[in-house]
Amino acid sequence: MSDSEAAAAVDHHADESSAWWSTALTEIQPGVIRLRGYPIEQLIGGASFCEVIWLLLRGELPEPDDAALLELALVAAVDHGPQAPSIAAARMAATCGVGINNAVATGVNLLGDVHGGAGQQCMRLLDDVRRTVASAADGARALPDIVAEVIEQHRSQQRFLPGFGHRFHPRDPRRDPLLHAVERHVASGRSDGTFLAVALEIERQLASGRDRPVPMNIDGATAVVYSELGFEPELGRGLFVLSRSVGILAHTWEERQQGSRLKGPIPQRLLPLYQGPDRRDVPER
């Protein structure tokens, strides 16, 4: 192989290596860090943490009203106390001597379809209803009719509607401030309110004929926010995880400061109920 061929081969391998983790997010060179083209030294002090989240996920810096609404949703979901499985697991892990990153990861890894996934599921539900309404151009099935069908389908399959009702709060205290903020966002022309209208109609029908209504919970309210802001459902879950990580970190640190060791899920003086066979001896062989 000639020198020129060898040099060309080296260049080819260098190009292949550089392209292996190619990204449109971050440009890194000696002395240079740019996020989506913006120098980090300008973003520091020139953009909020929430605005940088938007920038990295969406490609451009948000309008102030959009960033303000996103921040409200992120703040609303930061914590729900030790009765939340993700928080309890992180605190328990913290008493086992693992690093703070391990304890936080333990909590985050519990945020799945059942605990932490209802927001993403609600975003899909709202979008499915929105698309069905949009496709019914002849007006034969209006929003109330389509929502009624969706509710009946869930009931017939004995499934909960994600984003509605709460096992602890008769009315989730995070619902009203978030939805009022969405209403202001719609009134300003920043979004069209389609997802808000779908969610409110579901809520209205769920309450119809009931002594106790089934209002939106934090998952439903943030689903409306993220949907009106144009985020995809999977990113809705990611944003919830990002938000709840703050509470998980705080609880992990608090538990570490208390100095507890090997803290189990229930106090040591309590024992899990045993429902197996009575004591028996192993047969002699």
Steps between C-alpha positions, in 0.01 A plus 500: 500500500639837399532789742207677335283189526594457865415863574167462322425188707580687822274787395222256417523331840511839672186610315329170584591537867376859512170400342447211743343728766399783270263747663315820422481585870846587622817620330812434704848623412793605717375813675160484327160372618196586291145371557298504179748764380475726805828551692468371855653821634202691353242249624643535852309802622323546169257208522327323787541131573145446373579684176809287445290185549270627225797591280656155521171315447346724234794664325421865567468723805134529606281806507477639853135395544578145391796474736292636787227239444755219475658610826165489680452136396852406603458663840160338557631144472823522701385302803215309663655381822633165624174320424594524132681171418783674315571724800472215752733279296760775471489563874530129573796473263665794674504306827684210337827686459483551123609824337253782455494436125406135561219599737363758256521248216310248714213746532505611137498139380166445672333759278335267251161444344311473831691750715600800293369394160143630513602839360636347182194276473270798549682696230440213258135482603447873447671484162295197391176682585624817331584311182166319501314830536705656220428205267124522563468782248131438440422586861318172550700439817584805705746513788247397770395193299859388440595553863195300610614212280852513643372497858266211429780305335724542805219405736411190301864390521517597870782743432562834666519809284859619546529847646169508687425432866744459784533232764593760765357840403124554449610789278866523405621843620728524197216481248353850523815715479629299204174508306448870573848561362410303185184705462706820514744350250213424262347845550832659402499304174806291585301174461158411365356323806403181317656266755359705787151471353531122466623459858227721643233306310632169634500648850146632457364167385681304772330723759155471345254319728755446775493632855878517494659641182816360341712807430830505317807407702857621453549259210195632318579865567861470388387295200289799395793736550752290310252425221407866454871582488552246223704233679475137392352257758832327568658835575209565735614204707860611475408844630312344790806290584717811481263684734454218753876446512520821702281354774679166485834675546372710792351200680814298441711774655263543795509127575879501479515785753286304745762227519256210473643159410329218314157656525245252368158569352326467840617559861707214643244425772248417229523180299341421165192278531600137432236296318695183415493151656545446875838382632596160366805276516706390205450122450795282592675341204 
